[in-house]
């Protein structure tokens, strides 16, 4: 089971790498659009594509955010019940796993609906909306996998920031 958890962590690390790459590349079309606007030739594609890239980067980084302790956490309980910290961490990971399943299923249903019905964006590009919407269930899957790996390996999110 531990070997599977380590493979899952590698998948999550790959998804985070893609998220970082997409987010980093986001600067180039925005810079180009700023120059084009200044030259009197604004683009019609940058706003829509940068939105999709931002969605992609945000949802794919879910696993990394959980691992680094940057997901929602209620640390007040840790200070009130320090002996139960491990149990509270496990409960929080289980709740995160359940939330990730909801995002995975609901996002999958949304994506499927858009695919089956041929829903497209209202822009000039008429992008099939299932393409950017696929990032929602993929982000949910990343969250589920990371939470599962952390539960199996008995790991807790990083604690760089303490509740004050």
N, C-alpha and C positions, 0 to 999 in steps of 0.2 A: 504494500500500500504506500510505503514511503517513496518507493521509486516512481510510482505514478504521480505522487504529490510533487516531486522534484521536476518531473516532466511538465506538469501543469504550470509550475512556477516559471519554467523556461518559455512556455507559450505566452504567459502573461508578460514576461520581460520583452518578448518579441513585439507584442501588441503595444507596449509602452514605447518601444523604439520607433514603431511606425507613427505613434501619436506625436512623439517629439519631432520626427522628420516632417510630418504634415504641418505641424504648428510652426516649425522653423521656416519652411518653404512659403508659408502664408505671407511673410513679409515682402516677398518679391512682387507678387501681383498688386499688392496694396501700394508699394513704392512706385511701380509702373503706372498705376492709375493716378497717383498724385502728380506725377510728371506729365502724363497725358492731359489731365485736366488743366494744368498750368499752361500747356501748349495749345489749349483750346479744342482738344479732341478727346473728350471723356469717353471712357469705356462703358460698355453695357453689360459686361460679363463679370467684372471683378467683384462686385457686391454679392451677387448670388453665389459665385464659386467660393468666395472667402467664407461665407456663412456655412456652406457645406464642409469646407475644410476645418472650420472651427468646431463644428458638431463632431466631425470625425475625430479630431484630436482630443476633444473633451471626453467622449465616450470610450475611446480606446485607452485612455489614461486611468480609467476607473480602478483597475487592478493595482497599478502603482500607487495611486492615492491611498488605497486601503492599506497596502503594505507599509507605506511611509507614515501612517497614522494621520493622514489628512482627510479622512472621511469623517462623517459625523460621529462624534463620541461624546458621551456624557461622563466626564471624569469626576464629577462631584461625588458619584457613588463610590469611586475608588478611595477617596479620602474619608468618606463616612464609614466604609466597611473594608479596611485594608486587607483583612484576612480573606475576604471573598474576591479579591482582585482577579484571580485566575478564572473563577467561575463567571464573574461578570464579563471578563474578556471573551470567554467562550460563548456566553449568551449574546453578546454584542455581535460576534462573528456569525453566529447562527441566524440572528435577526438580519444581518447584512446579506447572508446567503439567501434567505427567504425573500428579501427585497429584490435582490438580483434576479431571482427566479420570476418574480412579478414583472420586472422590467423586460426580461428575456421573452416571456410569453406574450405580454401586451405589445411589446415592440415587434415581435414576430407576427402577431395578428395584424397590426397596422401595416407592416411591410407587405404582408401577403395580400391584404385588401387592396393596397395601391397597385400591386403587381397585377392581380387578377382583373382589376377594373381599368387598368391602363391610365392611372391618374398621373398627370404631368404638371410641372410647374407652369405658372401663368406668364412666365417670362418669354422673351424672344427665342430662347434656347429650348424651351419645352422639355426640360429634363425629366425623365421618368423618376417620379418621387420615391419609388422603392429603393433607388440607389443610395441617396443620402439617409433614408429611413433605416436601411440595413445596419447602420451604425448603432442604433438604439438596442436591438437585441444582441448585437455583438458586444457592446459595452456591458449589457446585463450578464452575458456569458462570461466575460472577463471578470466581473465582480464575483460571480458564483464560483468560478474556478479558483480565484485567489483566496476567497474565504474558505473554500473547501480545503485547499492546500494548507492554509494556516491552521485550520482545525486539526487536520491529520498530523501535521508536524508539531503541533502544540506551540505555535508561534503567536506572538501578540504584535499588534501594530507598533511601529517605532514610536517612542515617546519623547520626541524632541521638544514638544511644547507641553508644559504642565498647566493644569487649571489653577488659576489664582483668584 
